[in-house]
Amino acid sequence: MSRTVHVPYTIEQDEDGIWCAHAQLRPGVGAHGEGDDPETAIADLREALALLIEEFGPPQELELTVSVA
């Protein structure tokens, strides 16, 4: 079984040059990723979101694609 969860995020570079990506899974539950470049920050954010989804489950308001083999 696989799932696709689409989570909007923002990404910005801070004053020290570090890239920061932010997403909110549901009210009060958000995740952050950091990196030396945008791709690394987004990859870090994906890992953090995956852990949150494992712990809290996917939010109902997000689109899910489920494939069962």
PyRosetta script that sets phi, psi and omega in degrees:
from pyrosetta import init, pose_from_sequence

init()
pose = pose_from_sequence("MSRTVHVPYTIEQDEDGIWCAHAQLRPGVGAHGEGDDPETAIADLREALALLIEEFGPPQELELTVSVA")
pose.set_psi(1, 137.4)
pose.set_omega(1, 176.3)
pose.set_phi(2, -131.2)
pose.set_psi(2, 155.5)
pose.set_omega(2, 179.1)
pose.set_phi(3, -134.7)
pose.set_psi(3, 144.6)
pose.set_omega(3, 171.8)
pose.set_phi(4, -117.1)
pose.set_psi(4, 123.9)
pose.set_omega(4, 178.6)
pose.set_phi(5, -118.8)
pose.set_psi(5, 122.8)
pose.set_omega(5, 179.4)
pose.set_phi(6, -97.0)
pose.set_psi(6, 117.9)
pose.set_omega(6, -178.6)
pose.set_phi(7, -123.6)
pose.set_psi(7, 117.7)
pose.set_omega(7, 176.3)
pose.set_phi(8, -64.4)
pose.set_psi(8, 146.7)
pose.set_omega(8, 179.3)
pose.set_phi(9, -143.3)
pose.set_psi(9, 164.5)
pose.set_omega(9, 173.2)
pose.set_phi(10, -120.7)
pose.set_psi(10, 153.7)
pose.set_omega(10, 177.1)
pose.set_phi(11, -140.2)
pose.set_psi(11, 139.3)
pose.set_omega(11, -179.7)
pose.set_phi(12, -151.9)
pose.set_psi(12, 159.4)
pose.set_omega(12, 177.4)
pose.set_phi(13, -103.0)
pose.set_psi(13, 128.5)
pose.set_omega(13, -178.9)
pose.set_phi(14, -82.3)
pose.set_psi(14, 178.5)
pose.set_omega(14, -175.1)
pose.set_phi(15, -65.8)
pose.set_psi(15, -17.7)
pose.set_omega(15, 177.8)
pose.set_phi(16, -92.8)
pose.set_psi(16, 0.9)
pose.set_omega(16, 178.8)
pose.set_phi(17, 90.8)
pose.set_psi(17, 0.7)
pose.set_omega(17, 179.4)
pose.set_phi(18, -82.9)
pose.set_psi(18, 135.5)
pose.set_omega(18, 177.0)
pose.set_phi(19, -85.8)
pose.set_psi(19, 134.2)
pose.set_omega(19, -178.1)
pose.set_phi(20, -125.8)
pose.set_psi(20, 127.6)
pose.set_omega(20, 177.3)
pose.set_phi(21, -114.1)
pose.set_psi(21, 138.0)
pose.set_omega(21, -176.4)
pose.set_phi(22, -133.5)
pose.set_psi(22, 141.2)
pose.set_omega(22, 176.1)
pose.set_phi(23, -148.2)
pose.set_psi(23, 149.7)
pose.set_omega(23, 177.0)
pose.set_phi(24, -114.4)
pose.set_psi(24, 119.2)
pose.set_omega(24, -179.2)
pose.set_phi(25, -74.6)
pose.set_psi(25, -42.3)
pose.set_omega(25, 174.7)
pose.set_phi(26, -160.1)
pose.set_psi(26, 167.3)
pose.set_omega(26, -179.0)
pose.set_phi(27, -53.1)
pose.set_psi(27, 126.0)
pose.set_omega(27, 178.9)
pose.set_phi(28, 85.2)
pose.set_psi(28, -5.6)
pose.set_omega(28, -179.9)
pose.set_phi(29, -126.8)
pose.set_psi(29, 103.5)
pose.set_omega(29, -178.7)
pose.set_phi(30, -129.4)
pose.set_psi(30, 170.7)
pose.set_omega(30, -179.4)
pose.set_phi(31, -138.6)
pose.set_psi(31, 155.6)
pose.set_omega(31, -179.4)
pose.set_phi(32, -135.4)
pose.set_psi(32, 146.5)
pose.set_omega(32, 174.7)
pose.set_phi(33, -133.8)
pose.set_psi(33, 149.2)
pose.set_omega(33, 179.5)
pose.set_phi(34, -132.4)
pose.set_psi(34, 155.9)
pose.set_omega(34, 176.0)
pose.set_phi(35, -174.1)
pose.set_psi(35, 170.9)
pose.set_omega(35, 179.3)
pose.set_phi(36, -76.7)
pose.set_psi(36, -15.6)
pose.set_omega(36, 177.2)
pose.set_phi(37, -144.6)
pose.set_psi(37, 165.6)
pose.set_omega(37, -176.9)
pose.set_phi(38, -57.7)
pose.set_psi(38, -39.5)
pose.set_omega(38, -177.7)
pose.set_phi(39, -63.5)
pose.set_psi(39, -40.7)
pose.set_omega(39, 179.1)
pose.set_phi(40, -67.3)
pose.set_psi(40, -40.6)
pose.set_omega(40, 178.5)
pose.set_phi(41, -63.5)
pose.set_psi(41, -41.2)
pose.set_omega(41, 179.6)
pose.set_phi(42, -68.6)
pose.set_psi(42, -39.6)
pose.set_omega(42, 177.0)
pose.set_phi(43, -62.2)
pose.set_psi(43, -41.3)
pose.set_omega(43, 177.7)
pose.set_phi(44, -64.2)
pose.set_psi(44, -40.3)
pose.set_omega(44, 177.5)
pose.set_phi(45, -63.6)
pose.set_psi(45, -42.8)
pose.set_omega(45, 178.7)
pose.set_phi(46, -58.2)
pose.set_psi(46, -43.3)
pose.set_omega(46, 178.4)
pose.set_phi(47, -61.4)
pose.set_psi(47, -44.8)
pose.set_omega(47, -179.5)
pose.set_phi(48, -63.8)
pose.set_psi(48, -41.9)
pose.set_omega(48, 178.8)
pose.set_phi(49, -65.8)
pose.set_psi(49, -39.8)
pose.set_omega(49, 178.5)
pose.set_phi(50, -59.6)
pose.set_psi(50, -41.8)
pose.set_omega(50, 178.4)
pose.set_phi(51, -65.4)
pose.set_psi(51, -40.6)
pose.set_omega(51, 177.9)
pose.set_phi(52, -64.6)
pose.set_psi(52, -40.8)
pose.set_omega(52, 179.9)
pose.set_phi(53, -66.0)
pose.set_psi(53, -38.5)
pose.set_omega(53, 175.8)
pose.set_phi(54, -61.5)
pose.set_psi(54, -40.3)
pose.set_omega(54, -176.8)
pose.set_phi(55, -77.9)
pose.set_psi(55, -45.7)
pose.set_omega(55, -172.7)
pose.set_phi(56, -104.7)
pose.set_psi(56, -12.5)
pose.set_omega(56, -175.2)
pose.set_phi(57, 83.2)
pose.set_psi(57, 161.2)
pose.set_omega(57, 179.6)
pose.set_phi(58, -72.0)
pose.set_psi(58, 140.3)
pose.set_omega(58, 178.3)
pose.set_phi(59, -69.0)
pose.set_psi(59, 143.8)
pose.set_omega(59, -178.2)
pose.set_phi(60, -65.2)
pose.set_psi(60, -28.7)
pose.set_omega(60, -175.6)
pose.set_phi(61, -76.9)
pose.set_psi(61, -7.9)
pose.set_omega(61, 178.8)
pose.set_phi(62, -93.0)
pose.set_psi(62, 153.6)
pose.set_omega(62, 177.5)
pose.set_phi(63, -75.9)
pose.set_psi(63, 134.0)
pose.set_omega(63, 178.2)
pose.set_phi(64, -123.4)
pose.set_psi(64, 139.5)
pose.set_omega(64, 172.3)
pose.set_phi(65, -117.2)
pose.set_psi(65, 120.1)
pose.set_omega(65, -177.2)
pose.set_phi(66, -117.7)
pose.set_psi(66, 128.6)
pose.set_omega(66, 175.7)
pose.set_phi(67, -119.4)
pose.set_psi(67, 127.9)
pose.set_omega(67, 178.6)
pose.set_phi(68, -114.7)
pose.set_psi(68, 123.8)
pose.set_omega(68, -178.8)
pose.set_phi(69, -88.6)
pose.dump_pdb("model.pdb")
